[in-house]
């Protein structure tokens, strides 16, 4: 049996849901296909619940900082109560039902199941076949990448899903992976009272970002009692009576009640049937052009494109793909000012190129930095004021090509420099802005001054 529609959206995560709703709003006949929860990773296990957890953990940390701010050295800084239960109900299917109802109210048709491409414009779901008059949007996301670690299949390890869903606090936790997910969750559990060890194979934490960011977080974590092991990989995992034991390179080992695997995300293109439309099923991602076109009558958006595992990338690409499907004008995709934020405390916001990436691209680079602690707002903030601004300038063009904003509210203070990178605002214009006093973002002015002197 073959059914037809104008557009078929395969995968109803944040990006796919947005395309489906907007195309339905335009009056087209849309079929949305999803095997799991509508909305995908972000509202149930990713962005939303994890930031609820970091908010709660940060509130505990702030409470523990009060004695320092009050100048009462005799007060125990750990006086604040430690939570013993985590209650973040992240997988309530009520939201999923509401999302489906909202889509169907717009005229869309929702199909629960696993879809597979079956040639240009065709998708199979079980014994049903759907054919699209305009095309198919592939928005199937990614899954946690599980490393081929000996013994891992013998232990009951966590991914970010299980870590978010748990209601009981483990006494101890080993985190494999020093990227954003591992660091955010590791700090959350440590602040709630778990003894946490983070193991990262690269030489520093947050490997894709500036090395100064990784050093900053490692220092903060060390002072908070988190055991950070960098430049060392895991060799094997074994079950113990208390939980797990992870053997590390060099012969050392770490024991804990729980193991969290946070070693990245991956997609498997074989089950998606991409070979039926002429794409390489062994590729790491689906290649797309600047209109998100992947093949004849096929668009791809979100994590599956490999251009950034971020909700805001999926939303950005969804808007461009929707415009292309509807024949509307829209700027082509441009990732030069791709922002990203790691929601640790301090937060690490970054946009565009790192210094190393810029140099690798042959850019004549100037770098400017400022220490947030020496700013007026940093002095006022006192404990918890660690952070910095780092600006990466293309010396020849006189514009920023990248920047990092690390510190309290680092993701928010990133906004100004993200705009500067996106709009290619001349550095001289930035120097002559009026920066509100006393704010954290005024540290950008200090970094600009350092840039001029470098």
N, C-alpha and C positions, 0 to 999 in steps of 0.2 A: 504494500500500500504506500503510495506517494502522496504527500500533502505539499501544498505550495504556500509561499509567503513572499513578501517583498524582501525582507531581511531576516536572516537567522543569526542569533547571537549565541555562540557556543561558550558558555561560562558566564555566570551572572554574579561575578564579584563586583567590586566597586566600579571598575571601568565598564564591564559588560552591562551592568545594570543601568549605568548612565546612558550608554549608547541606546539600549533598548527603550528606555523611557523617552529620550529625546526624539528618536525616530518614530515612536508611536505617537508622540505629541504632534509630529508633522503630518499625521494621517496615514502613515504606511502600515501595512500588515506585518507585524513582527512576531516571531517565535523566539522565546528565550528558553535556553536549555541549561539546567544545572542539576548535578548529582548530589551536591551537599547543601550548604546554606546560602541563600541569596544574600549578597553583600560580601561573601568571601572571607578571607583571612582577617581583614582590618577590624570589623566591628565585633568579632567573636573571640579572636585570639591575639590579634596584632595591635594596631595603633590604639584603639580605644581602651580595652581592659588593661593593657600593660601601663598605659599612662595613668589610669586610675590607681594602679598598684604603686607606681613611682610617686604619685601625689601623696598617698598615705605614708609611704616610707620616708619621704622627704619631710612630711609634717613631724614624724617622730624625731628625725635628725634635728630639725629646727628647735624642737622642744628641748633636746639635749644640749643645744648651744646657748640656751638662755643664761645659765650661770656664768658663762664666759662674757657675754654681753653685759651682764650686771656687775662684772668685776668681782665676783665672789669666789675666790680661788679655793675656799674650803668646802664648797658644795660639790658633791659627786657629779661629774658631767653625765653620768649614765643613770641619773635619777628617773628619767622618763620611763614609763612602763613598756615592757617588751610584749608585743602581740604574739600570741601562741596559735592563733588561727587566722587564716586568710580567707576572706569571703568576697570573692569577686565572681559573681555568677555570669560567666562570659558566654555560655552556650545556650542561653534560653531561646528556644525555637519560636517564641512568640514574635520576636522581631522578624524572623524569617517569614512567618505567615503574613505579617503586615506588609512586608516588601512585595510578596507575591500578589496580595490583594491590590496594592497600589499600582502595580504593573498592569494587572488585568483590568482595573478600572480605566486605564488609559487606552484600552483596546488590545493590549498585547495578549498573546497566548503563551502560557507557561507550561513547560514539559519537564517533569522530574525524571532525570536519568542521565546516563553517561553517553555523550555524543561523540561521533567519529566522522571525520571528513571522508566522503566517498566520491571524489571527483569534484571538478569545479562547480561551486554552487550547491553541492549536495551534502547532507549530513544524515547519518544513521543514528537512531536511538533505539536500541533493542531491535524489534522487528519492524519498526517504523522508519520511513525515509522522508526527509523534508528537502524540498528544492526551493532555492531562493531565486527570485527574478532579478534582484539587484546584486545580492551577494551575501557572504557569510563574514561575520566578525569573530575572530578567534581571541578569546579572553580567558584562558583557562588557568592562568597563574602558575605558581610553582609549589613545590613541596620541600620540607626540610631535607637537606642533604645529609645522608647518613654515611659516614666514612667506613671503608672496609677494614674495620679494626678487629683483630682477633679477639674473640670472646664477647664482643658486643651483643651478639645474638643470644647470649646466655643470661643476660641481665635485664632487669626491668627498668630501662632507662627512660628519661623524659626527653621530649622535644619541647618547644615553646608551648604547644597545646597543653600537655600534661602539667607543665609548670603553672600555667594560668588557671587551669581547672582545679588544682589542688585546694583543699580546704584545711589541710594539716601542714604545719611547718616542719620541715625536716631538721633534725639537729645539726646536720652538716650536709654540704652540697659541693660536688666537684663540677665545674663548668668547663666543657671542652669548647673553646672558641672565645677569642677576645675581640670579637666584633660587636656591633651595636646591640644585638639581641642578648648575647652572653653577658655583656657588661651591665645593661639595664636590669636584667633579671637577677644577675649576681648581686648587685648592690641592693636591690629590693629585699632579697632573702636575708642578706647580711644585716640590714637595718631592722628587719623584723626579729633577728636573733639567731639565724643559722650561722654556723662556721663555714665560710665559703673559701674555696680555692679555685682560681681561674688559670687554665692552662692554654697558652697560645703558642703555636708553632713558630710564628714570625718573631722577629726580634723585638717588636713592640706591640702594644695594644692598638686597636683601630688601624690595622695595616693600610687601608686605602687612603687614610687621611694624613695630615702633616705629622711628622714624628713628634713635634712638640705637644700635640694633643694626646698622643699615647702616653708620653712621659707625665703629663699633667694628671691624667686619670690614674695612672699607676701609683703616683705619689699620694693622691687623695685616698685611693683604696688602701694603700699600705697603712696610712694613718688611721683608717677606720677598722683595721684588723683583718682585711681581706688579703689572703695569701695569693700574690700574683706571680705566676711562673711564665716567663716569656722566653722565646728562643729554644723551646723544648717541646717535642711532640709526644703524643701518647703512643705506646707500643702495643699494649694489650689491656683488656679489661677482664676482671674475674669477680665472681660473686663471693661475698663473705657473709658470715653470720650477722654482721651489723649492717650490711648493704653491699658496697662495691669497693674494689681496689683497682686503681688505674696505675699501671706500670709506665714510667716515663723513660724517654731516651736518657741514657747515662746510668740507668739502674735504680734511680729513685722511684718511689711510689707514693701515691696519695690514697687515703681511705676516706670514705664518706657514707652517709646513710643513703644519699641519692646522687644520681649522675644526670646532668643536663647536657645534651648534645646540641650545641649551637654553632655548627660549622658551616653555615651558609644555606642556600636554597638551590634547588635544581628543578629542571623540567625534563620530562621524558616525552619526546615528540612521536615515538612509535605508536602509542595507543591513540594518538590524535589523528592518525591517518594522513599525515602531511605528505607522504610519498604519493598519494593519489592525486595531488595537485602539483607534483613536480618539485617538491621541496625535499631537502636532505633530512631524513628522519634521525640521523646520527648527530646532527648539529646540536650545539648547546642552546640555541635559541632560534626563533623565526626571524630571518632578516626582513626588514621593511624599508620602504623609501620614506621621504619626508611627508608623505600623505598617509603613512601607515599601511600602504598597499603591500601585500606579501606575494600575491599571485593573481591569476585571473579571477575576478569576483571574490577576492579574499583580502580582508584587512586583519591585522593583528595588533593588539594593544596590551599594555601592562607588562607584568613580569616575563611573559612568554617571549617578548621581543629582546630581552637581555640588555635593555638600555637603562635599567635602574629599578631595583626592587622596592619601589616606593609607591604609596597610594597616590601621591600627587603626580607622579609620572603617568599612572593609569588614567587619572582624571584628565590630565593635559592631553594625552594621546586620544582619549575618548572624544574630546571636543573636536579635535582635528579630523578624526576618522568620520564622525557624524557629519561634519560639514562636507566632507568629500562625498559621502554616500548621498547626501541631499543635493549635491551640486552647488553648494554655497561657497562663497569666498572665505578663506581663512589663511593666516600666515602658515608657511611650512614649519614643520617641527624643527626646533632649534634647542639643543641641549647644552649650549655654552655656559648658561647660568643655572645649571642643575643644582638646586639646593638640597642639603641633607642634614639631618639633625640626629644626634645620639642623645637620648633623654636621660643621661646620667646626671648626677649632681657633683660637679658642675656640668652643665649641658655643653655639648660640642656641636656648634653649627658650622657648616662649610658650604661654599658655593664655588662652582667653576673648577679651575685647575689648581692642583697643589703646586708648590714650587718645583718639585721633582718632575711632575708631568709637563709643566710649562717648559722646563729646560729640555726635556726629551723631545718636545715638539719644535725645538730650535728657536724658542722665543728668547730675546735678550731681556733678562729678568732683573727687576729691582725688588727688594723685599723690605717691608717696614713692619716693625712689631712694637707693641706696647704691653706692659704688665698691668693687668687690671687692679692689682693690689695697690699700685702707686697712684691710681686715679683718686679723685675726690670721693666718688661714690664707693670705690673699693675700700678707702679708709673708713668711711662711715659704716659700711657693711660689716667690716672686721671678719670674724670667724666665718668661714665658708666663702671667702672672697677670691679664691684662687681662679685665675683665668688670664686670657690674653687675647689681643687682636693680632692677626697676621695678614698682611696685604701683599698680594703678588701682582706687580705691575708689568705690563709690556712697555719697556722703556721707549721703544721706537714710536709707538702709537700714543703713549701717555694715558693709557686706560688700564683699569684693573681687569685681570683675567681670572682671578681667583682670590678667595679670602677665607679666613677662619675666625669665628667668633666663639670663644670658649669662656665659660664663666656662668654666674647666676643669670638665668634667662638668656643663655647664649643663642637659643633658637629664635628668640624674639629680636634681639639686637642684630641678628643676621640680616633682617629685612632690608635695612638701608643699603648695606653693601651688596646684597643680592640684586637690588634694583640697579646699583651702579654698574655691576658686571653685565646685567641684562641689557641696559640701555647704553652701555659703553660711554658712561659719563666721564668726561676728562678729569683727570686727577686734580688739575688746577681748579676746576669748578668745585670739587669736593673740599679742597682746602679753604675755600672762601664761603662755605656754608656756615650758618649759625647753629651750633650744637648746644642743646639745652643743658643747663647746669643745675644741680649735679646729677648726671645720669650715667649709666654704664656705657651707653652708646657713644658718649663723649670721648671714650678711649680710642675711638676711630681717629679722632683729630690728632692724638698723640702718635698713633701709628703712621699717619700721613706725614707728620713732622720727621719721624725716623726714616721714612721712605725718601724724603728729600735729601737727607744727610747721607744715605747709603751709596 
